[in-house]
Structures are given as structure tokens and as C-alpha cells.
Amino acid sequence: MWNQIYGSTTACTEAAPGIPLWYAHYDMNPSFSDFAAFGGWTTPSIKQYQGTNALCGLSVDRNWRP
């Protein structure tokens, strides 16, 4: 969405320094292999790779971090 909002993946690079990035891509793949740098972020911290999932009778989103 960054590109759609700012018009470029390199726009507003001052947003990233020191702020960890948690991004969502529901591809069922717990890795950062799909990540493309944007807005000054070159590496994410956490990925939400699966939305609404049942676990022990609860509804959860699944996240991954190395």
C-alpha cells in the first residue's frame, strides 16, 4: 500500500529509521522471502503470514519472526 499512498516505494524514507516493521502478507509462508524494501525499511521484524485461524478453540492470526 506504500506505493499507492505515497506514489513510490522510495518516498518518505524518514519514516523507517529505528521503527521495526511488522507487515502482513497472507501467503502461508513463514519467511521474509516475499519482502521488498520500501519507505526506508530494508528488513522487516515480523510477518503476519496467515489470517484468522483456529488454534485451541481461539481465533488467531499467525505471525513469524526469525
PDB file of N, CA, C, O and CB in Angstrom:
ATOM      1  N   MET A   1       0.816  -1.197   0.000  1.00  0.00           N
ATOM      2  CA  MET A   1       0.000   0.000   0.000  1.00  0.00           C
ATOM      3  C   MET A   1       0.863   1.267   0.000  1.00  0.00           C
ATOM      4  O   MET A   1       0.388   2.340  -0.374  1.00  0.00           O
ATOM      5  CB  MET A   1      -0.930  -0.005   1.205  1.00  0.00           C
ATOM      6  N   TRP A   2       2.125   1.148   0.417  1.00  0.00           N
ATOM      7  CA  TRP A   2       3.002   2.319   0.491  1.00  0.00           C
ATOM      8  C   TRP A   2       3.082   3.025  -0.849  1.00  0.00           C
ATOM      9  O   TRP A   2       2.958   4.248  -0.926  1.00  0.00           O
ATOM     10  CB  TRP A   2       4.402   1.915   0.951  1.00  0.00           C
ATOM     11  N   ASN A   3       3.289   2.250  -1.901  1.00  0.00           N
ATOM     12  CA  ASN A   3       3.398   2.823  -3.235  1.00  0.00           C
ATOM     13  C   ASN A   3       2.097   3.509  -3.650  1.00  0.00           C
ATOM     14  O   ASN A   3       2.133   4.569  -4.276  1.00  0.00           O
ATOM     15  CB  ASN A   3       3.769   1.740  -4.247  1.00  0.00           C
ATOM     16  N   GLN A   4       0.966   2.927  -3.315  1.00  0.00           N
ATOM     17  CA  GLN A   4      -0.323   3.531  -3.656  1.00  0.00           C
ATOM     18  C   GLN A   4      -0.569   4.815  -2.879  1.00  0.00           C
ATOM     19  O   GLN A   4      -1.141   5.763  -3.415  1.00  0.00           O
ATOM     20  CB  GLN A   4      -1.450   2.547  -3.392  1.00  0.00           C
ATOM     21  N   ILE A   5      -0.145   4.853  -1.633  1.00  0.00           N
ATOM     22  CA  ILE A   5      -0.357   6.036  -0.792  1.00  0.00           C
ATOM     23  C   ILE A   5       0.612   7.161  -1.150  1.00  0.00           C
ATOM     24  O   ILE A   5       0.205   8.310  -1.321  1.00  0.00           O
ATOM     25  CB  ILE A   5      -0.204   5.668   0.685  1.00  0.00           C
ATOM     26  N   TYR A   6       1.909   6.818  -1.261  1.00  0.00           N
ATOM     27  CA  TYR A   6       2.941   7.836  -1.488  1.00  0.00           C
ATOM     28  C   TYR A   6       3.378   7.988  -2.933  1.00  0.00           C
ATOM     29  O   TYR A   6       4.071   8.947  -3.273  1.00  0.00           O
ATOM     30  CB  TYR A   6       4.128   7.522  -0.668  1.00  0.00           C
ATOM     31  N   GLY A   7       2.980   7.046  -3.794  1.00  0.00           N
ATOM     32  CA  GLY A   7       3.333   7.149  -5.195  1.00  0.00           C
ATOM     33  C   GLY A   7       4.686   6.568  -5.561  1.00  0.00           C
ATOM     34  O   GLY A   7       5.071   6.576  -6.731  1.00  0.00           O
ATOM     35  N   SER A   8       5.411   6.062  -4.572  1.00  0.00           N
ATOM     36  CA  SER A   8       6.733   5.490  -4.825  1.00  0.00           C
ATOM     37  C   SER A   8       7.165   4.666  -3.616  1.00  0.00           C
ATOM     38  O   SER A   8       6.827   5.001  -2.481  1.00  0.00           O
ATOM     39  CB  SER A   8       7.775   6.607  -5.131  1.00  0.00           C
ATOM     40  N   THR A   9       7.904   3.598  -3.855  1.00  0.00           N
ATOM     41  CA  THR A   9       8.421   2.803  -2.728  1.00  0.00           C
ATOM     42  C   THR A   9       9.571   3.510  -2.028  1.00  0.00           C
ATOM     43  O   THR A   9       9.949   3.127  -0.921  1.00  0.00           O
ATOM     44  CB  THR A   9       8.881   1.425  -3.210  1.00  0.00           C
ATOM     45  N   THR A  10      10.134   4.538  -2.660  1.00  0.00           N
ATOM     46  CA  THR A  10      11.247   5.271  -2.051  1.00  0.00           C
ATOM     47  C   THR A  10      10.803   6.587  -1.396  1.00  0.00           C
ATOM     48  O   THR A  10      11.636   7.339  -0.891  1.00  0.00           O
ATOM     49  CB  THR A  10      12.308   5.557  -3.102  1.00  0.00           C
ATOM     50  N   ALA A  11       9.515   6.859  -1.406  1.00  0.00           N
ATOM     51  CA  ALA A  11       9.000   8.088  -0.792  1.00  0.00           C
ATOM     52  C   ALA A  11       8.976   7.977   0.728  1.00  0.00           C
ATOM     53  O   ALA A  11       8.787   6.891   1.276  1.00  0.00           O
ATOM     54  CB  ALA A  11       7.592   8.399  -1.315  1.00  0.00           C
ATOM     55  N   CYS A  12       9.164   9.086   1.391  1.00  0.00           N
ATOM     56  CA  CYS A  12       9.044   9.205   2.847  1.00  0.00           C
ATOM     57  C   CYS A  12       9.985   8.256   3.591  1.00  0.00           C
ATOM     58  O   CYS A  12       9.569   7.577   4.530  1.00  0.00           O
ATOM     59  CB  CYS A  12       7.611   8.935   3.272  1.00  0.00           C
ATOM     60  N   THR A  13      11.229   8.210   3.181  1.00  0.00           N
ATOM     61  CA  THR A  13      12.195   7.302   3.812  1.00  0.00           C
ATOM     62  C   THR A  13      12.510   7.681   5.256  1.00  0.00           C
ATOM     63  O   THR A  13      13.078   6.875   5.993  1.00  0.00           O
ATOM     64  CB  THR A  13      13.477   7.280   3.010  1.00  0.00           C
ATOM     65  N   GLU A  14      12.154   8.877   5.664  1.00  0.00           N
ATOM     66  CA  GLU A  14      12.408   9.278   7.059  1.00  0.00           C
ATOM     67  C   GLU A  14      11.463   8.584   8.032  1.00  0.00           C
ATOM     68  O   GLU A  14      11.631   8.722   9.243  1.00  0.00           O
ATOM     69  CB  GLU A  14      12.272  10.793   7.208  1.00  0.00           C
ATOM     70  N   ALA A  15      10.479   7.848   7.539  1.00  0.00           N
ATOM     71  CA  ALA A  15       9.535   7.131   8.413  1.00  0.00           C
ATOM     72  C   ALA A  15      10.167   5.914   9.062  1.00  0.00           C
ATOM     73  O   ALA A  15       9.763   5.537  10.162  1.00  0.00           O
ATOM     74  CB  ALA A  15       8.309   6.703   7.624  1.00  0.00           C
ATOM     75  N   ALA A  16      11.137   5.293   8.426  1.00  0.00           N
ATOM     76  CA  ALA A  16      11.646   3.989   8.849  1.00  0.00           C
ATOM     77  C   ALA A  16      12.689   3.957   9.963  1.00  0.00           C
ATOM     78  O   ALA A  16      12.624   3.061  10.804  1.00  0.00           O
ATOM     79  CB  ALA A  16      12.210   3.340   7.705  1.00  0.00           C
ATOM     80  N   PRO A  17      13.634   4.869  10.016  1.00  0.00           N
ATOM     81  CA  PRO A  17      14.747   4.702  10.962  1.00  0.00           C
ATOM     82  C   PRO A  17      14.305   4.448  12.408  1.00  0.00           C
ATOM     83  O   PRO A  17      13.577   5.237  13.010  1.00  0.00           O
ATOM     84  CB  PRO A  17      15.620   5.927  10.926  1.00  0.00           C
ATOM     85  N   GLY A  18      14.772   3.323  12.932  1.00  0.00           N
ATOM     86  CA  GLY A  18      14.503   2.982  14.323  1.00  0.00           C
ATOM     87  C   GLY A  18      13.131   2.394  14.601  1.00  0.00           C
ATOM     88  O   GLY A  18      12.834   2.051  15.746  1.00  0.00           O
ATOM     89  N   ILE A  19      12.292   2.269  13.594  1.00  0.00           N
ATOM     90  CA  ILE A  19      10.950   1.734  13.802  1.00  0.00           C
ATOM     91  C   ILE A  19      10.871   0.334  13.202  1.00  0.00           C
ATOM     92  O   ILE A  19      11.045   0.173  11.994  1.00  0.00           O
ATOM     93  CB  ILE A  19       9.872   2.666  13.176  1.00  0.00           C
ATOM     94  N   PRO A  20      10.607  -0.689  14.034  1.00  0.00           N
ATOM     95  CA  PRO A  20      10.500  -2.045  13.488  1.00  0.00           C
ATOM     96  C   PRO A  20       9.265  -2.177  12.602  1.00  0.00           C
ATOM     97  O   PRO A  20       8.236  -1.552  12.858  1.00  0.00           O
ATOM     98  CB  PRO A  20      10.449  -3.082  14.625  1.00  0.00           C
ATOM     99  N   LEU A  21       9.376  -2.986  11.572  1.00  0.00           N
ATOM    100  CA  LEU A  21       8.278  -3.174  10.635  1.00  0.00           C
ATOM    101  C   LEU A  21       7.629  -4.535  10.835  1.00  0.00           C
ATOM    102  O   LEU A  21       8.301  -5.567  10.829  1.00  0.00           O
ATOM    103  CB  LEU A  21       8.771  -3.027   9.196  1.00  0.00           C
ATOM    104  N   TRP A  22       6.321  -4.522  11.010  1.00  0.00           N
ATOM    105  CA  TRP A  22       5.507  -5.727  11.088  1.00  0.00           C
ATOM    106  C   TRP A  22       4.552  -5.644   9.903  1.00  0.00           C
ATOM    107  O   TRP A  22       3.692  -4.764   9.861  1.00  0.00           O
ATOM    108  CB  TRP A  22       4.733  -5.851  12.483  1.00  0.00           C
ATOM    109  N   TYR A  23       4.695  -6.546   8.949  1.00  0.00           N
ATOM    110  CA  TYR A  23       3.869  -6.471   7.750  1.00  0.00           C
ATOM    111  C   TYR A  23       3.046  -7.744   7.573  1.00  0.00           C
ATOM    112  O   TYR A  23       3.399  -8.806   8.088  1.00  0.00           O
ATOM    113  CB  TYR A  23       4.741  -6.231   6.516  1.00  0.00           C
ATOM    114  N   ALA A  24       1.962  -7.618   6.848  1.00  0.00           N
ATOM    115  CA  ALA A  24       1.081  -8.759   6.591  1.00  0.00           C
ATOM    116  C   ALA A  24       1.100  -9.135   5.119  1.00  0.00           C
ATOM    117  O   ALA A  24       0.967  -8.284   4.239  1.00  0.00           O
ATOM    118  CB  ALA A  24      -0.351  -8.445   7.036  1.00  0.00           C
ATOM    119  N   HIS A  25       1.265 -10.411   4.874  1.00  0.00           N
ATOM    120  CA  HIS A  25       1.115 -10.989   3.537  1.00  0.00           C
ATOM    121  C   HIS A  25       0.651 -12.420   3.751  1.00  0.00           C
ATOM    122  O   HIS A  25       1.443 -13.292   4.110  1.00  0.00           O
ATOM    123  CB  HIS A  25       2.468 -10.922   2.694  1.00  0.00           C
ATOM    124  N   TYR A  26      -0.609 -12.651   3.532  1.00  0.00           N
ATOM    125  CA  TYR A  26      -1.217 -13.943   3.839  1.00  0.00           C
ATOM    126  C   TYR A  26      -0.919 -14.960   2.746  1.00  0.00           C
ATOM    127  O   TYR A  26      -1.795 -15.330   1.965  1.00  0.00           O
ATOM    128  CB  TYR A  26      -2.727 -13.794   4.019  1.00  0.00           C
ATOM    129  N   ASP A  27       0.320 -15.399   2.705  1.00  0.00           N
ATOM    130  CA  ASP A  27       0.764 -16.345   1.694  1.00  0.00           C
ATOM    131  C   ASP A  27       1.092 -17.724   2.279  1.00  0.00           C
ATOM    132  O   ASP A  27       1.600 -18.598   1.575  1.00  0.00           O
ATOM    133  CB  ASP A  27       1.974 -15.793   0.980  1.00  0.00           C
ATOM    134  N   MET A  28       0.801 -17.910   3.558  1.00  0.00           N
ATOM    135  CA  MET A  28       1.051 -19.182   4.251  1.00  0.00           C
ATOM    136  C   MET A  28       2.539 -19.540   4.294  1.00  0.00           C
ATOM    137  O   MET A  28       2.888 -20.708   4.464  1.00  0.00           O
ATOM    138  CB  MET A  28       0.275 -20.306   3.571  1.00  0.00           C
ATOM    139  N   ASN A  29       3.408 -18.554   4.142  1.00  0.00           N
ATOM    140  CA  ASN A  29       4.850 -18.786   4.094  1.00  0.00           C
ATOM    141  C   ASN A  29       5.534 -18.012   5.219  1.00  0.00           C
ATOM    142  O   ASN A  29       5.722 -16.801   5.104  1.00  0.00           O
ATOM    143  CB  ASN A  29       5.430 -18.371   2.717  1.00  0.00           C
ATOM    144  N   PRO A  30       5.908 -18.692   6.303  1.00  0.00           N
ATOM    145  CA  PRO A  30       6.563 -18.010   7.416  1.00  0.00           C
ATOM    146  C   PRO A  30       8.032 -17.690   7.107  1.00  0.00           C
ATOM    147  O   PRO A  30       8.945 -18.321   7.637  1.00  0.00           O
ATOM    148  CB  PRO A  30       6.471 -18.866   8.677  1.00  0.00           C
ATOM    149  N   SER A  31       8.230 -16.707   6.248  1.00  0.00           N
ATOM    150  CA  SER A  31       9.572 -16.235   5.912  1.00  0.00           C
ATOM    151  C   SER A  31       9.454 -14.816   5.349  1.00  0.00           C
ATOM    152  O   SER A  31       8.356 -14.344   5.054  1.00  0.00           O
ATOM    153  CB  SER A  31      10.276 -17.198   4.884  1.00  0.00           C
ATOM    154  N   PHE A  32      10.583 -14.155   5.206  1.00  0.00           N
ATOM    155  CA  PHE A  32      10.608 -12.814   4.621  1.00  0.00           C
ATOM    156  C   PHE A  32      10.954 -12.865   3.130  1.00  0.00           C
ATOM    157  O   PHE A  32      11.306 -11.839   2.547  1.00  0.00           O
ATOM    158  CB  PHE A  32      11.618 -11.929   5.367  1.00  0.00           C
ATOM    159  N   SER A  33      10.862 -14.029   2.513  1.00  0.00           N
ATOM    160  CA  SER A  33      11.277 -14.187   1.121  1.00  0.00           C
ATOM    161  C   SER A  33      10.474 -13.319   0.150  1.00  0.00           C
ATOM    162  O   SER A  33      10.936 -13.061  -0.961  1.00  0.00           O
ATOM    163  CB  SER A  33      11.155 -15.633   0.718  1.00  0.00           C
ATOM    164  N   ASP A  34       9.298 -12.871   0.542  1.00  0.00           N
ATOM    165  CA  ASP A  34       8.440 -12.046  -0.312  1.00  0.00           C
ATOM    166  C   ASP A  34       8.642 -10.551  -0.094  1.00  0.00           C
ATOM    167  O   ASP A  34       8.044  -9.744  -0.806  1.00  0.00           O
ATOM    168  CB  ASP A  34       6.995 -12.393  -0.070  1.00  0.00           C
ATOM    169  N   PHE A  35       9.463 -10.168   0.862  1.00  0.00           N
ATOM    170  CA  PHE A  35       9.597  -8.760   1.232  1.00  0.00           C
ATOM    171  C   PHE A  35      10.373  -7.963   0.194  1.00  0.00           C
ATOM    172  O   PHE A  35      11.411  -8.404  -0.300  1.00  0.00           O
ATOM    173  CB  PHE A  35      10.278  -8.639   2.577  1.00  0.00           C
ATOM    174  N   ALA A  36       9.856  -6.790  -0.127  1.00  0.00           N
ATOM    175  CA  ALA A  36      10.542  -5.834  -0.998  1.00  0.00           C
ATOM    176  C   ALA A  36      10.693  -4.525  -0.220  1.00  0.00           C
ATOM    177  O   ALA A  36       9.724  -4.023   0.350  1.00  0.00           O
ATOM    178  CB  ALA A  36       9.753  -5.612  -2.352  1.00  0.00           C
ATOM    179  N   ALA A  37      11.891  -3.983  -0.199  1.00  0.00           N
ATOM    180  CA  ALA A  37      12.174  -2.755   0.547  1.00  0.00           C
ATOM    181  C   ALA A  37      11.261  -1.612   0.106  1.00  0.00           C
ATOM    182  O   ALA A  37      10.921  -1.489  -1.071  1.00  0.00           O
ATOM    183  CB  ALA A  37      13.639  -2.352   0.368  1.00  0.00           C
ATOM    184  N   PHE A  38      10.872  -0.779   1.075  1.00  0.00           N
ATOM    185  CA  PHE A  38      10.048   0.405   0.777  1.00  0.00           C
ATOM    186  C   PHE A  38      10.168   1.385   1.915  1.00  0.00           C
ATOM    187  O   PHE A  38      10.460   0.999   3.047  1.00  0.00           O
ATOM    188  CB  PHE A  38       8.559   0.022   0.548  1.00  0.00           C
ATOM    189  N   GLY A  39       9.946   2.650   1.625  1.00  0.00           N
ATOM    190  CA  GLY A  39       9.886   3.702   2.623  1.00  0.00           C
ATOM    191  C   GLY A  39      11.053   3.771   3.583  1.00  0.00           C
ATOM    192  O   GLY A  39      10.904   4.299   4.685  1.00  0.00           O
ATOM    193  N   GLY A  40      12.206   3.258   3.204  1.00  0.00           N
ATOM    194  CA  GLY A  40      13.373   3.277   4.075  1.00  0.00           C
ATOM    195  C   GLY A  40      13.581   1.972   4.829  1.00  0.00           C
ATOM    196  O   GLY A  40      14.655   1.760   5.391  1.00  0.00           O
ATOM    197  N   TRP A  41      12.587   1.093   4.857  1.00  0.00           N
ATOM    198  CA  TRP A  41      12.754  -0.210   5.500  1.00  0.00           C
ATOM    199  C   TRP A  41      13.450  -1.148   4.533  1.00  0.00           C
ATOM    200  O   TRP A  41      13.023  -1.288   3.387  1.00  0.00           O
ATOM    201  CB  TRP A  41      11.387  -0.799   5.953  1.00  0.00           C
ATOM    202  N   THR A  42      14.504  -1.783   4.977  1.00  0.00           N
ATOM    203  CA  THR A  42      15.208  -2.746   4.150  1.00  0.00           C
ATOM    204  C   THR A  42      15.009  -4.174   4.661  1.00  0.00           C
ATOM    205  O   THR A  42      15.204  -5.140   3.924  1.00  0.00           O
ATOM    206  CB  THR A  42      16.690  -2.407   4.102  1.00  0.00           C
ATOM    207  N   THR A  43      14.621  -4.293   5.922  1.00  0.00           N
ATOM    208  CA  THR A  43      14.380  -5.589   6.544  1.00  0.00           C
ATOM    209  C   THR A  43      13.210  -5.471   7.513  1.00  0.00           C
ATOM    210  O   THR A  43      13.178  -4.545   8.324  1.00  0.00           O
ATOM    211  CB  THR A  43      15.651  -6.102   7.273  1.00  0.00           C
ATOM    212  N   PRO A  44      12.257  -6.379   7.447  1.00  0.00           N
ATOM    213  CA  PRO A  44      11.146  -6.351   8.401  1.00  0.00           C
ATOM    214  C   PRO A  44      11.537  -7.043   9.708  1.00  0.00           C
ATOM    215  O   PRO A  44      12.574  -7.701   9.787  1.00  0.00           O
ATOM    216  CB  PRO A  44       9.898  -7.025   7.794  1.00  0.00           C
ATOM    217  N   SER A  45      10.705  -6.888  10.716  1.00  0.00           N
ATOM    218  CA  SER A  45      10.919  -7.550  12.001  1.00  0.00           C
ATOM    219  C   SER A  45       9.994  -8.743  12.186  1.00  0.00           C
ATOM    220  O   SER A  45      10.401  -9.780  12.709  1.00  0.00           O
ATOM    221  CB  SER A  45      10.718  -6.564  13.136  1.00  0.00           C
ATOM    222  N   ILE A  46       8.743  -8.588  11.753  1.00  0.00           N
ATOM    223  CA  ILE A  46       7.728  -9.629  11.926  1.00  0.00           C
ATOM    224  C   ILE A  46       6.835  -9.667  10.694  1.00  0.00           C
ATOM    225  O   ILE A  46       6.550  -8.637  10.083  1.00  0.00           O
ATOM    226  CB  ILE A  46       6.884  -9.381  13.209  1.00  0.00           C
ATOM    227  N   LYS A  47       6.404 -10.860  10.345  1.00  0.00           N
ATOM    228  CA  LYS A  47       5.466 -11.028   9.231  1.00  0.00           C
ATOM    229  C   LYS A  47       4.223 -11.766   9.722  1.00  0.00           C
ATOM    230  O   LYS A  47       4.327 -12.800  10.381  1.00  0.00           O
ATOM    231  CB  LYS A  47       6.132 -11.799   8.051  1.00  0.00           C
ATOM    232  N   GLN A  48       3.071 -11.237   9.403  1.00  0.00           N
ATOM    233  CA  GLN A  48       1.816 -11.941   9.634  1.00  0.00           C
ATOM    234  C   GLN A  48       1.524 -12.701   8.341  1.00  0.00           C
ATOM    235  O   GLN A  48       1.197 -12.098   7.319  1.00  0.00           O
ATOM    236  CB  GLN A  48       0.628 -10.947  10.028  1.00  0.00           C
ATOM    237  N   TYR A  49       1.646 -14.025   8.396  1.00  0.00           N
ATOM    238  CA  TYR A  49       1.560 -14.823   7.175  1.00  0.00           C
ATOM    239  C   TYR A  49       0.252 -15.582   7.005  1.00  0.00           C
ATOM    240  O   TYR A  49       0.002 -16.163   5.949  1.00  0.00           O
ATOM    241  CB  TYR A  49       2.680 -15.789   7.145  1.00  0.00           C
ATOM    242  N   GLN A  50      -0.585 -15.579   8.039  1.00  0.00           N
ATOM    243  CA  GLN A  50      -1.878 -16.256   7.933  1.00  0.00           C
ATOM    244  C   GLN A  50      -2.879 -15.530   8.807  1.00  0.00           C
ATOM    245  O   GLN A  50      -2.634 -15.299   9.991  1.00  0.00           O
ATOM    246  CB  GLN A  50      -1.771 -17.754   8.344  1.00  0.00           C
ATOM    247  N   GLY A  51      -3.996 -15.174   8.225  1.00  0.00           N
ATOM    248  CA  GLY A  51      -5.055 -14.507   8.971  1.00  0.00           C
ATOM    249  C   GLY A  51      -6.006 -15.511   9.591  1.00  0.00           C
ATOM    250  O   GLY A  51      -5.882 -16.715   9.367  1.00  0.00           O
ATOM    251  N   THR A  52      -6.927 -15.030  10.347  1.00  0.00           N
ATOM    252  CA  THR A  52      -7.945 -15.780  11.071  1.00  0.00           C
ATOM    253  C   THR A  52      -7.808 -17.297  10.942  1.00  0.00           C
ATOM    254  O   THR A  52      -8.152 -17.893   9.921  1.00  0.00           O
ATOM    255  CB  THR A  52      -9.294 -15.367  10.593  1.00  0.00           C
ATOM    256  N   ASN A  53      -7.297 -17.892  12.010  1.00  0.00           N
ATOM    257  CA  ASN A  53      -7.010 -19.312  12.065  1.00  0.00           C
ATOM    258  C   ASN A  53      -7.437 -19.832  13.424  1.00  0.00           C
ATOM    259  O   ASN A  53      -7.277 -19.137  14.427  1.00  0.00           O
ATOM    260  CB  ASN A  53      -5.508 -19.598  11.801  1.00  0.00           C
ATOM    261  N   ALA A  54      -7.975 -21.036  13.477  1.00  0.00           N
ATOM    262  CA  ALA A  54      -8.390 -21.621  14.759  1.00  0.00           C
ATOM    263  C   ALA A  54      -7.191 -22.285  15.433  1.00  0.00           C
ATOM    264  O   ALA A  54      -6.454 -23.044  14.803  1.00  0.00           O
ATOM    265  CB  ALA A  54      -9.539 -22.653  14.552  1.00  0.00           C
ATOM    266  N   LEU A  55      -7.005 -21.997  16.706  1.00  0.00           N
ATOM    267  CA  LEU A  55      -5.940 -22.605  17.495  1.00  0.00           C
ATOM    268  C   LEU A  55      -6.442 -22.766  18.916  1.00  0.00           C
ATOM    269  O   LEU A  55      -6.719 -21.777  19.595  1.00  0.00           O
ATOM    270  CB  LEU A  55      -4.635 -21.751  17.453  1.00  0.00           C
ATOM    271  N   CYS A  56      -6.560 -23.979  19.361  1.00  0.00           N
ATOM    272  CA  CYS A  56      -7.029 -24.281  20.719  1.00  0.00           C
ATOM    273  C   CYS A  56      -8.367 -23.615  21.015  1.00  0.00           C
ATOM    274  O   CYS A  56      -8.589 -23.125  22.123  1.00  0.00           O
ATOM    275  CB  CYS A  56      -5.993 -23.836  21.747  1.00  0.00           C
ATOM    276  N   GLY A  57      -9.246 -23.596  20.040  1.00  0.00           N
ATOM    277  CA  GLY A  57     -10.571 -23.028  20.222  1.00  0.00           C
ATOM    278  C   GLY A  57     -10.639 -21.515  20.129  1.00  0.00           C
ATOM    279  O   GLY A  57     -11.693 -20.928  20.369  1.00  0.00           O
ATOM    280  N   LEU A  58      -9.529 -20.875  19.784  1.00  0.00           N
ATOM    281  CA  LEU A  58      -9.487 -19.417  19.647  1.00  0.00           C
ATOM    282  C   LEU A  58      -9.239 -19.040  18.192  1.00  0.00           C
ATOM    283  O   LEU A  58      -8.723 -19.840  17.412  1.00  0.00           O
ATOM    284  CB  LEU A  58      -8.393 -18.808  20.557  1.00  0.00           C
ATOM    285  N   SER A  59      -9.607 -17.833  17.841  1.00  0.00           N
ATOM    286  CA  SER A  59      -9.328 -17.304  16.517  1.00  0.00           C
ATOM    287  C   SER A  59      -8.077 -16.444  16.592  1.00  0.00           C
ATOM    288  O   SER A  59      -8.042 -15.449  17.315  1.00  0.00           O
ATOM    289  CB  SER A  59     -10.533 -16.490  15.971  1.00  0.00           C
ATOM    290  N   VAL A  60      -7.044 -16.832  15.840  1.00  0.00           N
ATOM    291  CA  VAL A  60      -5.767 -16.113  15.904  1.00  0.00           C
ATOM    292  C   VAL A  60      -5.241 -15.833  14.500  1.00  0.00           C
ATOM    293  O   VAL A  60      -5.644 -16.484  13.537  1.00  0.00           O
ATOM    294  CB  VAL A  60      -4.727 -16.922  16.711  1.00  0.00           C
ATOM    295  N   ASP A  61      -4.348 -14.870  14.392  1.00  0.00           N
ATOM    296  CA  ASP A  61      -3.568 -14.634  13.184  1.00  0.00           C
ATOM    297  C   ASP A  61      -2.182 -15.191  13.468  1.00  0.00           C
ATOM    298  O   ASP A  61      -1.672 -15.057  14.580  1.00  0.00           O
ATOM    299  CB  ASP A  61      -3.521 -13.095  12.788  1.00  0.00           C
ATOM    300  N   ARG A  62      -1.579 -15.808  12.478  1.00  0.00           N
ATOM    301  CA  ARG A  62      -0.251 -16.378  12.682  1.00  0.00           C
ATOM    302  C   ARG A  62       0.818 -15.421  12.191  1.00  0.00           C
ATOM    303  O   ARG A  62       0.726 -14.855  11.102  1.00  0.00           O
ATOM    304  CB  ARG A  62      -0.124 -17.726  11.968  1.00  0.00           C
ATOM    305  N   ASN A  63       1.845 -15.256  13.034  1.00  0.00           N
ATOM    306  CA  ASN A  63       2.958 -14.348  12.764  1.00  0.00           C
ATOM    307  C   ASN A  63       4.264 -15.110  12.835  1.00  0.00           C
ATOM    308  O   ASN A  63       4.345 -16.172  13.452  1.00  0.00           O
ATOM    309  CB  ASN A  63       2.967 -13.167  13.757  1.00  0.00           C
ATOM    310  N   TRP A  64       5.290 -14.557  12.197  1.00  0.00           N
ATOM    311  CA  TRP A  64       6.623 -15.191  12.194  1.00  0.00           C
ATOM    312  C   TRP A  64       7.674 -14.123  12.345  1.00  0.00           C
ATOM    313  O   TRP A  64       7.557 -13.018  11.815  1.00  0.00           O
ATOM    314  CB  TRP A  64       6.865 -16.010  10.894  1.00  0.00           C
ATOM    315  N   ARG A  65       8.709 -14.483  13.086  1.00  0.00           N
ATOM    316  CA  ARG A  65       9.921 -13.649  13.156  1.00  0.00           C
ATOM    317  C   ARG A  65      11.109 -14.582  13.350  1.00  0.00           C
ATOM    318  O   ARG A  65      11.002 -15.598  14.036  1.00  0.00           O
ATOM    319  CB  ARG A  65       9.835 -12.584  14.327  1.00  0.00           C
ATOM    320  N   PRO A  66      12.222 -14.239  12.753  1.00  0.00           N
ATOM    321  CA  PRO A  66      13.393 -15.134  12.866  1.00  0.00           C
ATOM    322  C   PRO A  66      13.970 -15.125  14.270  1.00  0.00           C
ATOM    323  O   PRO A  66      14.952 -15.818  14.539  1.00  0.00           O
ATOM    324  CB  PRO A  66      14.479 -14.728  11.865  1.00  0.00           C
TER     325      PRO A  66
END
